[in-house]
Amino acid sequence: MDEKSRIEERSPLVSPEEFPSWILFEDQDLLVVNKPGWLVCHPSKNGPWSSLVGAGREYTGADRLYLAGRLDRETSGVVLLGKNPEAGKAWQMAVEKRQVHRSYLAILKGELKNLKEVETHIGNDPESPVFVKQRVTQPSRKSKLAKTCFLPLTAGKGHTLASVTTQTGRKHQIRVHAQHIGHPLVGDKLYGDDENLYLEFCQNGWTNELAGALAMHRQALHSSSFGMKDGATSFNAPIAADMEMFCLEKMDLSEDQIKAVL
């Protein structure tokens, strides 16, 4: 069994009763959902309620939904699903043409003091035992230019709540750049202090040892907004509950302090 299969088997099943509470917007063309962390976007072998697209099809009764702007399994936040080919293609093309703006909330290790704009090339990491791992590398035919902006919102107890925007859409871009600037995402098993934590998780799941090494069960990354750059359409999702709890308990912030910067 490969690593992907092991992890997907531990992904949660969607509750049909809970799914409607995730919906941010719905009309005859679109279904916009606030995806929780750990839920895969694309259909999996574990049935329709094991993925966001599968659950969306069950909820709407549609034979097919058109995903625009997927998120990694661990990343939470705004995901848009087209209910028909016309709406789906329009948004998918907008993503491809970079007409779409997406912003994220992230909790970083360390206290980032100032705006940090990062522009590097990213490519596969041949030195890593993890096949999918990326790294900052020199320009080449196999690497791609990536641009990320980290804006600190507030900090406390050795962590930073930051707003993150990207001008490019590269694999693991935010996580790679966060590690590159010395402020990896809280809970990141692959781009944190030790990539062996990722291999340990793939083989054994969440263990007491991992709990002692990682402050969160997942990477602290949340897609807070998604919409057209011209401002005509935009969808927003409040900060994920587990990230808010981290801010309250680990960063010693109050609810008012969090609300004031979001």
C-alpha positions in Angstrom: 0.0 0.0 0.0 1.4 3.4 -0.9 1.6 6.5 1.3 -1.3 8.2 -0.3 -3.6 5.2 0.3 -2.6 5.0 3.9 -3.4 8.7 4.6 -6.7 8.6 2.6 -7.9 5.7 4.8 -7.6 8.0 7.8 -9.4 10.9 6.2 -12.8 11.6 7.8 -16.2 10.7 6.2 -18.5 13.7 5.7 -21.7 13.7 7.8 -24.7 14.3 5.5 -26.3 16.3 8.4 -23.2 18.5 8.9 -22.4 19.2 5.2 -25.0 22.0 4.8 -23.3 24.0 7.6 -20.1 24.2 5.4 -21.9 25.9 2.5 -20.8 29.5 2.1 -22.8 30.2 -1.1 -25.1 28.3 -3.4 -27.2 29.2 -6.5 -28.1 27.3 -9.7 -24.5 27.5 -11.0 -22.2 27.3 -8.0 -21.7 25.5 -4.7 -19.0 27.2 -2.5 -17.9 25.3 0.6 -15.7 25.9 3.6 -13.7 22.7 3.5 -12.4 21.3 6.8 -8.9 20.1 7.1 -8.2 16.5 6.3 -10.9 16.1 3.8 -9.7 15.3 0.2 -11.2 17.3 -2.6 -11.3 14.6 -5.4 -13.4 11.4 -5.2 -11.7 8.5 -3.4 -12.3 4.8 -3.3 -13.9 5.1 0.1 -17.3 6.2 -1.2 -19.0 9.5 -2.1 -19.0 10.8 1.5 -15.2 10.5 1.7 -14.4 13.5 -0.5 -15.6 17.0 -1.0 -16.7 16.5 -4.6 -18.4 13.2 -3.6 -20.3 14.8 -0.8 -21.2 17.7 -3.0 -22.7 15.4 -5.6 -24.7 13.6 -3.0 -26.0 16.9 -1.5 -26.9 18.4 -4.9 -28.0 15.2 -6.7 -25.7 16.2 -9.6 -24.0 13.6 -11.7 -20.9 15.7 -11.9 -19.4 18.8 -10.2 -16.6 20.9 -11.6 -13.8 21.7 -9.1 -12.1 25.1 -9.4 -9.1 25.7 -7.3 -8.6 22.6 -5.2 -6.9 22.6 -1.8 -4.5 20.1 -0.3 -6.0 17.5 2.0 -4.8 19.2 5.2 -5.6 22.7 4.1 -9.0 24.1 5.1 -11.1 26.9 3.6 -12.9 28.1 0.5 -13.5 25.6 -2.4 -15.7 26.4 -5.4 -17.6 23.7 -7.3 -19.4 24.4 -10.5 -22.8 22.7 -10.9 -22.8 22.7 -14.7 -20.1 22.6 -17.4 -20.5 26.3 -18.3 -20.0 27.6 -14.7 -17.3 25.1 -14.0 -15.3 25.8 -17.1 -15.6 29.6 -16.6 -14.0 29.4 -13.1 -11.5 26.7 -14.1 -10.3 29.0 -17.0 -10.2 32.0 -14.7 -7.9 30.0 -12.4 -5.7 29.0 -15.3 -5.5 32.5 -16.6 -4.7 33.8 -13.1 -7.8 36.0 -13.0 -8.6 34.6 -9.6 -7.4 36.0 -6.3 -7.0 33.7 -3.3 -5.7 34.6 0.2 -4.8 32.4 3.1 -4.4 32.5 6.8 -1.3 30.7 8.2 0.2 30.1 11.6 4.0 30.3 11.4 6.7 29.2 13.8 8.6 32.2 15.1 7.5 35.8 15.2 7.7 37.4 11.8 8.1 41.1 12.2 7.6 42.6 8.7 6.1 41.9 5.4 8.1 39.3 3.5 7.9 38.9 -0.2 9.5 35.8 -1.6 10.4 35.1 -5.2 12.3 31.9 -6.0 12.2 28.9 -8.3 10.7 25.7 -6.9 11.4 22.2 -8.1 11.5 18.6 -6.9 13.8 17.8 -4.0 15.9 14.8 -5.2 17.6 14.5 -1.8 14.3 13.8 0.0 13.0 10.3 0.5 9.5 11.8 0.0 8.8 11.7 -3.7 6.4 14.7 -3.7 8.6 17.1 -1.7 9.6 20.4 -3.3 12.4 22.8 -2.5 13.8 26.2 -3.5 16.2 25.6 -6.3 18.0 27.3 -9.1 16.3 28.3 -12.4 16.1 25.3 -14.8 13.9 23.6 -17.3 12.5 21.5 -14.4 11.9 24.3 -11.9 9.1 27.0 -11.9 9.1 30.6 -10.6 7.0 31.1 -7.5 6.0 34.3 -5.7 4.5 34.4 -2.2 3.8 37.3 0.2 3.7 36.8 3.9 2.0 39.6 5.9 2.2 39.2 9.7 -1.1 40.1 11.4 -0.3 39.4 15.0 2.3 37.4 17.0 2.6 35.9 20.4 4.5 33.1 22.3 6.9 32.5 19.4 4.3 32.2 16.7 2.8 34.4 14.0 -0.7 34.6 12.5 -0.1 35.7 8.9 -2.1 36.6 5.8 -0.5 34.9 2.8 -1.1 35.6 -0.9 0.4 34.0 -4.0 1.0 35.3 -7.5 1.7 31.8 -8.8 0.2 28.4 -8.1 3.0 25.9 -7.6 2.9 22.6 -5.7 3.3 23.2 -1.9 4.4 26.8 -2.7 3.4 28.4 0.6 4.9 25.6 2.7 8.1 25.6 0.7 8.5 29.4 1.0 7.5 29.4 4.7 10.3 26.9 5.4 12.7 28.9 3.1 12.3 32.1 5.2 12.8 30.2 8.5 9.1 30.3 9.5 7.6 27.0 8.6 3.9 26.3 9.1 2.8 25.0 12.5 2.0 21.3 12.2 3.8 20.8 8.8 5.1 17.3 8.9 7.0 17.6 5.6 8.3 21.2 5.5 8.9 21.6 9.2 12.0 20.7 11.2 12.1 17.0 10.3 10.7 15.4 7.2 10.9 12.0 8.9 7.8 13.1 10.8 5.9 12.8 7.5 7.2 9.3 6.9 6.3 8.3 10.5 2.8 9.6 10.0 2.4 7.8 6.7 3.4 4.5 8.3 1.8 4.7 11.8 -0.7 7.5 11.8 -1.0 10.1 14.5 1.1 8.9 17.5 2.1 10.2 20.9 5.6 10.9 19.5 4.1 13.0 16.7 1.9 14.9 19.2 5.0 15.7 21.1 6.8 17.0 18.1 4.0 18.9 16.3 1.8 21.6 17.8 -1.2 20.8 15.5 -2.5 17.6 13.9 -2.4 19.3 10.5 -0.6 22.1 8.8 -2.0 25.4 9.9 -3.1 26.7 6.5 -6.6 28.0 5.7 -7.9 29.5 2.4 -9.8 32.5 3.8 -10.9 34.1 0.5 -11.4 33.1 -3.2 -12.7 35.3 -5.9 -12.2 37.3 -9.1 -9.3 39.8 -9.1 -11.7 42.5 -10.5 -13.7 42.2 -7.2 -16.9 41.2 -9.0 -17.3 38.0 -7.0 -15.6 36.9 -3.8 -16.2 34.3 -1.2 -14.8 34.3 2.3 -14.5 31.7 5.1 -13.8 32.5 8.8 -10.7 31.1 10.3 -10.8 27.4 11.0 -11.8 26.4 14.5 -8.6 24.5 15.2 -6.4 27.4 14.1 -8.4 29.8 16.2 -8.0 27.5 19.2 -4.3 27.5 18.6 -4.3 31.3 18.6 -6.2 31.4 21.9 -4.4 28.7 23.7 -0.8 28.7 22.3 -0.4 32.3 21.3 -2.4 33.7 24.3 -4.5 35.9 22.1 -8.1 36.9 22.9 -11.0 36.5 20.6 -11.1 40.3 20.3 -7.5 40.4 19.3 -8.1 37.8 16.6 -11.2 39.5 15.3 -9.3 42.8 15.1 -6.8 41.6 12.6 -9.0 39.4 10.4 
